[in-house]
Each structure stands twice: as C-alpha cells, then as structure tokens.
C-alpha cells in the first residue's frame, strides 16, 4: 500500500482550525471523510504538519497518510477525487508519493508563516477576512528593527500563550524574520524550526505595536529576554495569519530562505507551485 504527502490550502475563516475535535468543524476531519469515501473505508486518519487556530489560513499545510488498502489510484486521481468531495474553502494542492516512514509533523524541519497587515486608511472589505487593518501609518523601519531581535535561537516564553501548559522548554530558532510591502499590505514572514502556541501571532502583535510607535524596537529584545508573557501581551487576530510553507529538508528550507521575499509572497498568493 502506498503512502502520500498532501499539500493543503484552505480559507480558515469558517473552520475551527486544523485538528479534528468534538462538536467543532475542522479541516482535518473534512479531508479524512473525503479520503474514507474514496476508499470506501471507515475511520481514515491523516497526520498534519501541525495545528492551526480557528480562523487561521494556509497556503501549504502538509499532511500524510498510508492507503488503508491497495488501490489503483494515482497521485493525480487522488488529488482530483479528494477535491471533488471537499468544500470549496479547502483544496489539496498536490498529492505526492512518499516513504512509508514519512510523517508530516515529525519529518518537518521548518515552516514559514506569513502575517498580513492592511495598512490603508480606509481598509478593504475584500482583505478584511485575511488581514489585520491598521489605518495609522506604520513605521516600517522600526518594525524591521524589531523583527531582527526575534531572529536566532531563544526562549520564546514571552511570545506564547498558556506557557504553563507547555510540556518541555520554550526554546525555538527563528531563522529569518522579515517584512515586505506589497502595495498597502505589510507582510511579516517568520521562518523557524518550530513555533509555540500563538507564538507567530504574538510576535506579529509585538512588531505591529512597535510599528504603531507604542513601543520602541528595543522593547522586543527586552520582552524576549524577560521570558515573561506580561512583557509582550499583544496577540494579533487570527485572520491575518497564514501557514505559508512546510520544509522537509534543510536544502528545501535554505532555497526558500534565499528567494526574494516579495516574490515568495506573490507566488503563494497568485501562482502557487502545486508540487510543494
């Protein structure tokens, strides 16, 4: 029986996140139901590259599964078949064969998240479900300075919610934290080896707070070193956050980090690569 890696894109505004849970509609459950119907096999389980909160979106969340029984499905017929059974807000970008020991979560070496801020004076009703509107002009230079403090290997306790519930340490590595302007959209990109609960939204909240000039960039460093949540309490709303891409080798991640940041965003937004 074959194993497959799925690259998944979804609009999260009407879903309660990725992970299946009782009494709430989640993306994972929708895909499992579609695969179960295709194979005429009950209780299909897929493994995701990680959880997303309610309202968060994805360009490239990954999942993996092994066929419950032998079939004549090809990668392409699987992609088409699953998509035909999914609601329009969820799409399988690609289905690729993988080794039987591949695991979407445990084989992942890094991810890129993108947070979009609409920095127009009037706001956009089209972008409202997918960005955080800030009508006051942001200080981009100060935001970039703030982002630099977040790069590297640190204890990110100040930038996670419910730290006491975390099992283990809060040390993570942010390889790159960047800002790119796309018209009136300000995109914050974070690439790291792993992220804590609401860590990206907390970092985005801090950087936007600096951009609004409520804090100086140095505040980011002080908050990070304090390891206290009370020092970095702004959590950006869910609708501006996208899981951009998951990486399954150091080379793949390095190639993504070497790309022009604006081109990387535009590729995800308008012309995504279906082989991711």
Backbone bond lengths (Angstrom), bond angles and torsions (degrees), N, CA, C in turn:
res aa  C-N    CA-C-N  psi(-1)  N-CA   C-N-CA  omega(-1)  CA-C   N-CA-C  phi
1 X - - - 1.462 - - 1.522 109.56 -
2 X 1.301 116.43 142.67 1.455 122.14 -174.07 1.525 112.26 -88.38
3 X 1.328 115.21 153.29 1.462 121.95 173.47 1.522 108.51 -112.96
4 X 1.341 115.33 148.54 1.458 119.67 -174.88 1.524 111.85 -136.83
5 X 1.324 113.83 148.63 1.459 122.85 172.50 1.528 108.03 -107.61
6 X 1.325 116.45 127.14 1.453 121.97 179.13 1.528 109.47 -107.01
7 X 1.328 116.69 135.98 1.466 121.76 169.37 1.522 106.98 -106.47
8 X 1.332 116.63 125.51 1.462 121.50 -166.67 1.517 110.61 -123.74
9 X 1.313 115.19 135.51 1.457 122.17 175.03 1.522 108.10 -117.86
10 X 1.336 117.27 136.06 1.465 118.35 178.02 1.517 112.60 -151.73
11 X 1.312 113.37 151.89 1.460 123.34 172.01 1.524 105.45 -94.11
12 X 1.326 116.18 112.54 1.454 119.69 -170.75 1.514 116.55 -88.44
13 X 1.351 117.89 2.76 1.468 118.05 -169.47 1.529 114.10 -65.63
14 X 1.317 117.78 -24.78 1.466 120.36 -179.39 1.524 113.02 -108.38
15 X 1.339 116.67 12.56 1.455 120.85 -177.89 1.524 110.86 -120.56
16 X 1.322 115.26 151.80 1.470 121.09 179.54 1.530 110.43 -92.97
17 X 1.340 115.02 50.57 1.451 119.52 176.99 1.511 113.24 85.46
18 X 1.336 114.17 -174.34 1.461 120.91 -177.04 1.515 112.66 -77.87
19 X 1.318 117.38 -50.45 1.465 121.58 -165.83 1.522 112.83 -73.90
20 X 1.328 115.54 133.09 1.465 120.92 176.81 1.519 110.12 -60.20
21 X 1.332 115.63 138.91 1.455 121.40 179.93 1.524 109.36 -153.53
22 X 1.306 115.30 153.29 1.457 120.49 -177.18 1.518 111.48 -62.80
23 X 1.335 114.99 135.33 1.476 123.04 171.88 1.523 114.09 70.24
24 X 1.333 119.13 5.53 1.456 120.79 178.57 1.527 109.29 -131.38
25 X 1.317 116.40 139.90 1.461 121.13 179.96 1.521 110.12 -80.33
26 X 1.328 116.94 121.74 1.462 122.45 -178.37 1.525 110.24 -125.95
27 X 1.316 116.17 157.18 1.465 121.25 -176.20 1.521 111.50 -65.18
28 X 1.312 117.32 -43.99 1.464 121.44 -178.52 1.524 110.96 -54.26
29 X 1.301 116.57 -45.41 1.466 121.69 -178.49 1.528 111.34 -61.44
30 X 1.337 116.99 -40.35 1.460 120.36 -179.23 1.527 111.18 -63.54
31 X 1.317 116.56 -41.00 1.469 120.32 -179.22 1.522 110.56 -71.31
32 X 1.321 116.77 -40.03 1.471 120.10 178.17 1.521 111.21 -61.46
33 X 1.309 116.66 -40.50 1.466 120.46 178.15 1.527 111.39 -64.03
34 X 1.332 115.86 -40.58 1.468 119.97 -179.98 1.527 111.03 -65.29
35 X 1.338 117.19 -44.22 1.463 120.50 179.49 1.527 110.52 -65.65
36 X 1.329 117.00 -40.93 1.462 121.04 179.02 1.531 110.98 -60.19
37 X 1.316 116.22 -38.97 1.466 120.22 179.55 1.522 110.87 -68.91
38 X 1.324 116.70 -40.11 1.469 120.49 178.93 1.529 111.41 -60.89
39 X 1.320 115.54 -43.12 1.460 120.24 -176.60 1.530 112.71 -89.91
40 X 1.347 116.04 -5.18 1.456 120.30 -175.59 1.530 110.12 52.24
41 X 1.344 113.48 51.27 1.459 120.79 -174.47 1.524 108.02 -141.97
42 X 1.331 118.90 128.27 1.471 120.63 -175.81 1.527 113.09 -78.43
43 X 1.322 114.77 159.32 1.468 122.35 169.30 1.532 114.50 57.97
44 X 1.313 116.45 47.35 1.459 121.05 173.55 1.528 109.20 -71.40
45 X 1.320 116.99 138.20 1.456 121.44 176.49 1.525 109.84 -124.54
46 X 1.310 116.46 132.18 1.461 121.07 175.20 1.525 108.70 -117.62
47 X 1.324 116.13 154.26 1.467 121.72 179.47 1.512 109.28 -106.93
48 X 1.328 117.08 127.34 1.452 121.55 179.77 1.516 112.59 -96.15
49 X 1.322 116.29 160.25 1.466 121.08 -179.92 1.518 112.49 -72.27
50 X 1.324 116.83 -11.15 1.460 121.19 178.19 1.506 110.14 162.72
51 X 1.320 116.11 171.06 1.452 120.93 -179.86 1.526 110.58 -85.84
52 X 1.311 115.45 154.86 1.463 120.56 166.77 1.530 107.05 -128.05
53 X 1.328 115.62 148.65 1.458 120.59 179.52 1.524 110.77 -74.27
54 X 1.316 115.89 164.62 1.458 121.29 173.59 1.520 109.47 -56.58
55 X 1.326 116.79 132.85 1.457 121.13 177.34 1.510 115.51 88.88
56 X 1.338 117.83 -10.11 1.463 121.63 179.12 1.530 108.93 -83.71
57 X 1.334 116.20 147.20 1.460 122.34 -176.49 1.529 110.89 -108.70
58 X 1.335 115.88 173.49 1.467 119.82 177.15 1.512 111.44 -147.52
59 X 1.318 115.07 136.86 1.457 121.96 167.71 1.522 110.04 -90.67
60 X 1.349 116.60 -33.24 1.457 118.68 -172.31 1.508 115.00 -152.73
61 X 1.330 117.69 51.90 1.468 119.51 170.92 1.525 107.56 -70.37
62 X 1.315 117.23 141.64 1.467 120.93 -178.91 1.528 110.96 -110.78
63 X 1.316 114.67 150.90 1.459 121.79 176.04 1.521 108.16 -142.79
64 X 1.313 116.53 161.55 1.458 120.66 179.30 1.526 109.94 -140.11
65 X 1.330 115.11 151.52 1.461 120.13 175.57 1.524 108.97 -158.20
66 X 1.319 115.48 158.15 1.453 122.73 174.05 1.524 108.20 -111.18
67 X 1.310 116.20 136.48 1.460 120.21 -179.35 1.531 110.60 -53.17
68 X 1.330 117.56 137.27 1.467 119.55 178.13 1.524 112.54 -74.78
69 X 1.322 116.14 -18.22 1.458 121.38 177.11 1.523 108.28 -158.45
70 X 1.322 115.96 161.01 1.452 119.90 -178.47 1.524 110.52 -62.56
71 X 1.336 114.86 144.87 1.460 119.27 -179.27 1.521 109.55 -149.02
72 X 1.322 115.14 171.33 1.457 121.60 176.33 1.528 111.40 -102.99
73 X 1.331 116.12 12.39 1.453 119.43 179.37 1.531 110.54 -64.76
74 X 1.315 116.18 137.99 1.460 121.32 168.30 1.528 107.55 -97.20
75 X 1.324 116.09 169.70 1.462 119.41 178.29 1.521 111.02 -57.19
76 X 1.331 116.14 -41.54 1.457 119.82 -176.68 1.524 112.34 -70.57
77 X 1.327 117.08 -40.72 1.469 118.84 178.94 1.524 110.78 -68.82
78 X 1.319 117.09 -31.96 1.466 120.16 175.80 1.523 110.38 -64.80
79 X 1.340 116.53 -47.45 1.466 120.47 179.66 1.529 110.55 -58.01
80 X 1.310 116.08 -48.50 1.460 119.93 -179.09 1.524 111.63 -65.35
81 X 1.321 116.14 -41.05 1.463 120.13 -178.12 1.517 113.00 -66.58
82 X 1.337 116.62 -43.38 1.468 120.15 178.89 1.524 109.78 -64.59
83 X 1.330 116.76 -46.05 1.466 120.20 -178.77 1.522 112.39 -61.03
84 X 1.333 116.48 -34.57 1.467 119.95 179.68 1.521 112.18 -64.70
85 X 1.336 116.40 -21.17 1.466 121.27 -177.00 1.527 112.87 -104.23
86 X 1.333 117.27 0.45 1.460 120.97 -178.06 1.520 111.42 -100.67
87 X 1.339 117.42 153.28 1.467 119.54 171.29 1.518 110.10 -65.35
88 X 1.323 116.74 157.25 1.457 121.34 -174.37 1.509 115.28 -62.39
89 X 1.329 118.08 -18.66 1.471 120.79 -179.13 1.520 113.02 -82.23
90 X 1.334 117.47 -1.73 1.466 122.07 178.11 1.522 108.26 -128.70
91 X 1.325 116.87 129.49 1.451 120.70 178.58 1.527 111.19 -137.84
92 X 1.337 115.16 137.97 1.453 121.62 172.77 1.524 107.24 -85.66
93 X 1.312 116.98 113.86 1.464 121.13 -179.41 1.513 111.54 -72.47
94 X 1.319 116.31 -41.04 1.463 119.69 179.95 1.518 109.79 -154.49
95 X 1.322 114.74 154.64 1.463 123.11 170.90 1.512 106.13 -125.78
96 X 1.318 117.33 117.91 1.461 121.54 -177.34 1.530 110.05 -124.51
97 X 1.337 117.68 138.38 1.469 119.67 175.68 1.522 110.50 -61.95
98 X 1.316 116.97 146.65 1.466 120.90 177.55 1.523 109.04 -143.55
99 X 1.308 115.88 168.61 1.460 120.76 177.69 1.524 110.07 -68.76
100 X 1.312 115.78 154.18 1.471 120.43 -176.72 1.522 112.58 -64.01
101 X 1.336 117.03 -24.33 1.471 119.77 179.99 1.525 112.48 -92.90
102 X 1.332 117.69 4.59 1.467 120.36 176.47 1.521 109.33 -70.25
103 X 1.327 115.78 136.64 1.468 121.26 177.87 1.517 108.04 -134.10
104 X 1.326 116.59 125.19 1.463 120.93 -173.59 1.523 112.55 -57.15
105 X 1.316 117.49 -32.72 1.467 120.37 179.71 1.515 112.04 -89.06
106 X 1.324 117.44 -53.49 1.462 120.19 -170.80 1.528 112.94 -77.55
107 X 1.315 118.17 -19.20 1.462 120.98 176.94 1.523 112.09 -88.36
108 X 1.316 117.14 -7.19 1.467 121.95 -176.45 1.526 110.38 -77.32
109 X 1.339 116.51 129.79 1.470 120.39 -179.21 1.525 112.17 -103.53
110 X 1.327 117.16 -9.55 1.465 119.22 179.55 1.516 111.91 179.88
111 X 1.332 115.12 165.68 1.462 121.56 -179.80 1.518 109.56 -144.99
112 X 1.325 115.05 155.09 1.455 121.41 170.14 1.519 108.74 -116.98
113 X 1.331 115.72 125.65 1.462 122.00 172.75 1.524 108.36 -107.90
114 X 1.323 115.78 148.31 1.464 121.67 177.30 1.519 108.77 -126.06
115 X 1.330 115.32 133.84 1.463 120.07 175.90 1.525 108.10 -119.09
116 X 1.344 116.41 125.94 1.460 121.78 -176.95 1.525 111.27 -103.70
117 X 1.322 113.88 131.03 1.474 122.05 175.37 1.527 107.77 -117.62
118 X 1.322 116.26 126.86 1.461 121.86 175.01 1.528 107.34 -88.35
119 X 1.335 116.53 107.61 1.460 120.33 -176.73 1.536 111.44 -104.88
120 X 1.345 115.19 43.81 1.461 120.53 175.08 1.531 109.07 -98.24
121 X 1.320 116.50 156.93 1.464 119.29 -177.19 1.530 112.43 -71.00
122 X 1.323 117.10 -34.41 1.471 120.03 -176.15 1.513 113.38 -95.68
123 X 1.325 118.10 -24.37 1.451 120.28 -174.27 1.518 110.54 83.61
124 X 1.319 116.57 161.48 1.456 121.79 -178.72 1.525 110.33 -124.49
125 X 1.346 118.23 123.34 1.458 119.63 177.01 1.531 112.05 -66.32
126 X 1.339 116.38 -22.91 1.465 120.16 177.90 1.529 110.75 -74.18
127 X 1.334 116.16 -41.04 1.463 120.97 -176.47 1.527 113.27 -88.37
128 X 1.321 116.92 -11.90 1.469 120.47 -174.54 1.528 114.16 -53.60
129 X 1.359 119.90 -39.22 1.470 118.58 179.53 1.525 113.73 -75.46
130 X 1.348 116.68 -4.00 1.463 120.13 -172.63 1.529 113.03 -129.60
131 X 1.317 117.40 16.27 1.464 120.20 -178.89 1.522 109.71 -159.36
132 X 1.332 114.88 167.88 1.463 122.63 176.84 1.521 106.95 -108.01
133 X 1.325 116.85 118.23 1.459 120.13 -174.57 1.522 111.27 -82.96
134 X 1.318 115.24 125.54 1.461 122.81 173.90 1.525 107.63 -126.13
135 X 1.343 118.38 105.93 1.472 119.94 -176.40 1.525 112.63 -77.24
136 X 1.329 116.24 -25.34 1.469 119.11 178.04 1.524 109.37 -74.44
137 X 1.333 117.02 135.64 1.457 121.30 -178.07 1.524 110.74 -61.01
138 X 1.322 115.89 124.66 1.458 121.39 -178.68 1.524 111.03 -81.40
139 X 1.319 115.24 145.57 1.460 121.27 175.48 1.536 107.49 -86.77
140 X 1.323 114.65 97.31 1.467 120.97 -173.53 1.531 111.65 -64.84
141 X 1.310 117.56 -39.88 1.467 120.57 -179.06 1.521 111.02 -61.35
142 X 1.315 116.09 -43.55 1.469 119.26 179.38 1.532 111.24 -67.23
143 X 1.324 117.04 -34.91 1.467 120.16 177.58 1.519 110.80 -64.18
144 X 1.328 116.36 -41.66 1.472 119.72 178.69 1.529 110.82 -64.38
145 X 1.309 116.72 -37.02 1.470 120.33 177.50 1.525 110.52 -66.09
146 X 1.327 115.73 -40.77 1.465 120.67 177.18 1.528 111.07 -61.56
147 X 1.330 116.65 -43.70 1.469 121.76 -179.22 1.522 111.65 -59.81
148 X 1.329 117.23 -37.77 1.465 120.52 -178.77 1.525 112.02 -61.37
149 X 1.330 116.85 -32.61 1.465 120.30 178.35 1.533 111.82 -66.01
150 X 1.326 117.10 -22.67 1.467 121.45 -176.45 1.527 112.87 -87.84
151 X 1.327 117.20 -12.06 1.459 120.22 179.70 1.526 110.43 -76.04
152 X 1.314 115.02 148.88 1.459 120.72 177.71 1.519 112.79 107.31
153 X 1.311 115.83 -174.97 1.465 123.24 -179.70 1.521 109.00 -94.20
154 X 1.327 116.12 118.15 1.465 120.70 -175.77 1.532 109.77 -144.09
155 X 1.321 114.02 164.33 1.465 120.80 165.73 1.528 106.42 -85.36
156 X 1.333 116.31 114.41 1.465 121.23 -174.82 1.536 112.47 -97.75
157 X 1.319 116.69 31.33 1.466 120.49 -179.61 1.526 112.42 -56.99
158 X 1.325 117.44 -33.90 1.466 120.83 -179.36 1.520 111.88 -70.06
159 X 1.332 116.47 -18.40 1.461 120.71 -174.76 1.523 112.10 -114.48
160 X 1.300 116.26 35.31 1.459 120.37 173.36 1.524 108.77 -137.49
161 X 1.304 115.11 155.60 1.463 121.73 178.99 1.527 108.49 -102.45
162 X 1.312 117.18 142.25 1.469 123.29 179.60 1.534 110.88 60.06
163 X 1.310 116.00 50.10 1.471 122.43 -178.75 1.518 111.80 -56.50
164 X 1.321 117.36 -34.72 1.465 120.43 -177.01 1.523 112.53 -64.79
165 X 1.332 116.57 -22.55 1.465 120.15 -179.92 1.523 112.62 -84.92
166 X 1.344 116.26 -8.75 1.455 120.25 -178.46 1.525 110.28 -74.86
167 X 1.317 115.55 127.52 1.455 120.80 175.52 1.522 108.55 -89.13
168 X 1.311 116.68 118.79 1.457 120.05 -178.86 1.514 112.50 97.77
169 X 1.321 115.52 -168.00 1.456 121.38 -174.22 1.529 111.42 -82.42
170 X 1.332 114.41 168.04 1.474 120.97 179.68 1.521 111.13 -111.06
171 X 1.325 117.04 23.51 1.459 121.06 -179.55 1.529 109.88 -82.60
172 X 1.309 115.46 125.09 1.457 122.21 177.42 1.531 107.81 -138.20
173 X 1.322 116.22 161.61 1.454 121.18 177.00 1.521 109.73 -115.88
174 X 1.321 116.20 122.68 1.462 122.35 172.50 1.524 106.22 -99.64
175 X 1.319 116.55 108.31 1.464 120.66 -176.57 1.526 111.74 -72.69
176 X 1.327 115.39 -33.33 1.461 119.10 -176.98 1.520 108.99 -153.59
177 X 1.331 116.71 133.30 1.470 123.08 174.43 1.520 106.27 -130.44
178 X 1.324 115.95 112.95 1.458 120.65 -171.24 1.521 112.10 -130.81
179 X 1.314 114.59 162.86 1.464 122.59 174.91 1.519 108.28 -127.89
180 X 1.334 116.15 135.92 1.457 120.90 174.99 1.527 108.19 -136.22
181 X 1.321 115.58 140.39 1.464 121.02 178.53 1.530 109.51 -100.55
182 X 1.323 115.36 128.77 1.463 122.22 176.99 1.523 106.13 -124.98
183 X 1.321 116.57 92.08 1.457 119.78 -171.59 1.516 109.11 62.85
184 X 1.334 116.62 -127.77 1.461 119.47 178.18 1.522 112.75 -90.87
185 X 1.356 115.99 3.51 1.458 119.50 174.25 1.527 110.16 -86.18
186 X 1.322 115.70 134.21 1.460 121.84 172.82 1.524 106.59 -110.06
187 X 1.336 116.27 117.88 1.459 121.14 -178.86 1.521 109.93 -105.20
188 X 1.316 116.18 127.01 1.464 122.59 175.51 1.522 107.48 -104.97
189 X 1.319 117.09 123.55 1.458 121.88 -177.31 1.520 110.23 -114.98
190 X 1.327 115.24 130.73 1.460 121.84 179.20 1.528 108.84 -125.91
191 X 1.326 116.70 119.00 1.459 121.47 175.88 1.519 108.18 -114.07
192 X 1.325 116.52 125.44 1.460 120.22 -177.52 1.502 112.88 -152.49
193 X 1.332 115.89 174.05 1.463 120.27 -179.23 1.516 112.76 -82.69
194 X 1.313 116.91 -10.11 1.460 121.41 178.54 1.513 109.25 173.97
195 X 1.324 115.90 157.36 1.456 120.19 -175.73 1.528 110.10 -136.27
196 X 1.320 115.62 139.70 1.451 122.67 179.36 1.525 110.75 -79.61
197 X 1.323 115.70 173.18 1.456 121.91 -179.50 1.531 110.48 -59.30
198 X 1.321 116.09 118.61 1.467 124.35 -179.51 1.530 113.62 59.25
199 X 1.326 115.95 23.01 1.471 119.78 -179.12 1.529 111.50 -66.06
200 X 1.327 117.84 -44.27 1.463 119.84 -178.05 1.520 110.57 -66.33
201 X 1.327 116.79 -42.06 1.458 119.95 178.17 1.528 111.35 -64.86
202 X 1.312 117.08 -32.45 1.471 120.59 177.45 1.520 111.13 -71.75
203 X 1.329 116.65 -41.56 1.462 119.45 177.28 1.527 110.24 -65.13
204 X 1.328 116.96 -41.73 1.463 120.55 178.04 1.525 110.67 -62.20
205 X 1.327 116.92 -41.97 1.461 120.97 178.33 1.513 112.11 -60.96
206 X 1.326 116.19 -41.56 1.468 120.96 178.04 1.524 111.23 -64.19
207 X 1.321 116.88 -46.24 1.460 120.90 -176.84 1.531 110.98 -66.39
208 X 1.328 117.12 -40.26 1.467 120.34 176.97 1.525 110.39 -66.44
209 X 1.315 117.47 -37.87 1.461 121.61 176.66 1.533 110.99 -59.05
210 X 1.324 114.90 -40.01 1.466 119.91 175.66 1.527 109.89 -67.56
211 X 1.324 116.86 -41.84 1.452 120.79 178.94 1.513 113.05 -62.54
212 X 1.335 116.77 -30.77 1.463 121.42 175.80 1.525 111.57 -78.83
213 X 1.342 115.75 -5.20 1.463 124.56 179.87 1.528 113.13 65.63
214 X 1.348 114.15 29.96 1.463 119.07 170.41 1.528 110.32 -81.29
215 X 1.338 115.51 -22.60 1.457 122.45 175.71 1.520 108.41 -138.77
216 X 1.319 116.17 157.96 1.455 121.79 173.37 1.537 109.34 -87.62
217 X 1.329 117.97 157.53 1.472 120.31 179.98 1.521 113.69 -54.81
218 X 1.304 117.19 -32.22 1.464 121.18 180.00 1.522 111.47 -61.11
219 X 1.324 116.13 -24.98 1.468 119.84 178.66 1.525 111.56 -59.99
220 X 1.321 116.73 -33.70 1.460 121.36 179.79 1.522 110.75 -62.03
221 X 1.327 115.83 -45.35 1.465 120.04 178.81 1.520 111.19 -64.29
222 X 1.326 116.69 -43.27 1.465 121.12 -179.06 1.528 110.50 -63.74
223 X 1.324 116.44 -43.46 1.465 120.48 179.12 1.520 110.94 -62.99
224 X 1.325 116.38 -43.42 1.458 121.05 -179.78 1.520 111.05 -61.20
225 X 1.321 116.39 -46.62 1.467 120.81 -177.66 1.520 112.39 -70.59
226 X 1.322 117.73 -24.50 1.468 120.80 179.98 1.524 112.00 -70.09
227 X 1.351 116.83 -28.06 1.468 123.29 -175.64 1.520 112.15 57.90
228 X 1.350 116.39 24.54 1.461 121.79 -179.04 1.529 110.03 -116.17
229 X 1.308 116.12 126.51 1.455 120.62 -178.69 1.530 111.93 -61.49
230 X 1.288 117.39 -29.62 1.460 121.06 -178.45 1.534 112.45 -64.04
231 X 1.340 116.46 -15.48 1.464 120.52 -179.55 1.534 112.27 -88.88
232 X 1.324 117.41 -13.95 1.474 120.97 -178.12 1.522 108.59 -143.67
233 X 1.308 116.07 74.39 1.470 120.71 -167.43 1.526 114.15 -95.92
234 X 1.338 118.19 -4.75 1.464 119.39 -177.88 1.531 109.69 -81.21
235 X 1.327 116.75 120.25 1.463 122.05 176.55 1.520 108.30 -112.34
236 X 1.318 116.78 116.18 1.460 121.01 -179.68 1.522 109.96 -63.45
237 X 1.334 118.62 146.97 1.462 121.01 -179.31 1.529 112.49 -65.20
238 X 1.320 115.66 155.57 1.465 121.78 -171.46 1.519 113.41 -64.59
239 X 1.333 117.73 -32.25 1.462 118.71 -167.83 1.520 114.76 -66.85
240 X 1.332 118.41 -17.29 1.458 120.12 179.72 1.518 114.31 -87.53
241 X 1.338 117.35 -4.77 1.463 120.97 -171.68 1.530 112.52 -97.72
242 X 1.339 115.26 133.95 1.460 123.13 176.13 1.529 109.43 -129.11
243 X 1.326 116.19 133.78 1.464 119.32 165.64 1.526 106.04 -78.33
244 X 1.331 116.18 114.45 1.455 120.00 -173.17 1.510 113.73 -81.49
245 X 1.336 116.31 -57.50 1.462 119.60 -175.02 1.518 110.09 -155.30
246 X 1.328 115.93 146.68 1.462 122.99 174.87 1.526 108.39 -110.10
247 X 1.325 116.67 144.74 1.461 121.22 -176.31 1.525 109.87 -119.60
248 X 1.346 114.30 140.39 1.460 119.54 -176.64 1.528 113.00 -122.02
249 X 1.320 116.05 14.70 1.466 122.12 169.86 1.520 107.40 -158.37
250 X 1.320 115.51 154.79 1.460 119.66 178.21 1.528 110.53 -62.64
251 X 1.337 116.71 -37.24 1.463 120.38 179.96 1.518 110.82 -63.09
252 X 1.329 116.75 -43.48 1.464 121.02 179.44 1.531 110.40 -60.01
253 X 1.326 116.68 -42.61 1.457 120.50 -179.48 1.526 110.95 -69.40
254 X 1.325 117.37 -41.55 1.462 120.41 179.47 1.524 110.97 -62.65
255 X 1.319 117.04 -38.54 1.465 120.66 178.40 1.531 111.00 -64.45
256 X 1.321 116.09 -38.80 1.467 119.90 177.70 1.522 110.88 -67.63
257 X 1.329 117.09 -40.39 1.465 120.99 179.91 1.525 112.04 -66.93
258 X 1.335 116.48 -26.28 1.457 120.79 179.97 1.530 112.91 -80.68
259 X 1.322 117.27 -14.38 1.461 120.81 -178.25 1.525 110.65 -70.41
260 X 1.314 115.78 151.63 1.452 120.37 171.37 1.523 108.64 -60.75
261 X 1.324 117.01 128.42 1.464 121.30 -172.37 1.525 112.20 -61.66
262 X 1.310 116.73 -41.24 1.460 119.66 179.92 1.522 111.11 -65.66
263 X 1.328 116.78 -42.77 1.466 120.48 177.98 1.525 110.97 -62.78
264 X 1.332 116.03 -38.51 1.463 120.90 178.23 1.530 110.04 -59.38
265 X 1.335 117.00 -46.41 1.468 121.23 179.69 1.523 111.32 -64.77
266 X 1.314 116.34 -44.74 1.462 120.07 -177.68 1.522 111.57 -65.64
267 X 1.334 116.83 -34.85 1.457 120.17 177.69 1.524 110.40 -63.92
268 X 1.332 116.42 -43.07 1.458 119.97 178.88 1.528 111.11 -66.66
269 X 1.330 116.54 -40.27 1.457 120.70 -176.33 1.520 113.33 -71.11
270 X 1.339 116.75 -41.41 1.457 118.93 -166.92 1.526 116.15 -123.37
271 X 1.312 117.93 -17.67 1.461 118.29 -174.13 1.525 110.09 -152.47
272 X 1.329 114.96 57.63 1.466 118.00 -171.93 1.528 112.27 -67.20
273 X 1.324 113.78 153.63 1.467 122.20 -179.92 1.530 108.80 -86.26
274 X 1.320 116.45 115.68 1.464 120.12 -175.50 1.531 112.89 -74.23
275 X 1.319 117.31 -2.38 1.469 119.52 178.94 1.523 112.55 -95.73
276 X 1.327 118.91 2.65 1.468 120.58 179.75 1.510 110.83 -64.90
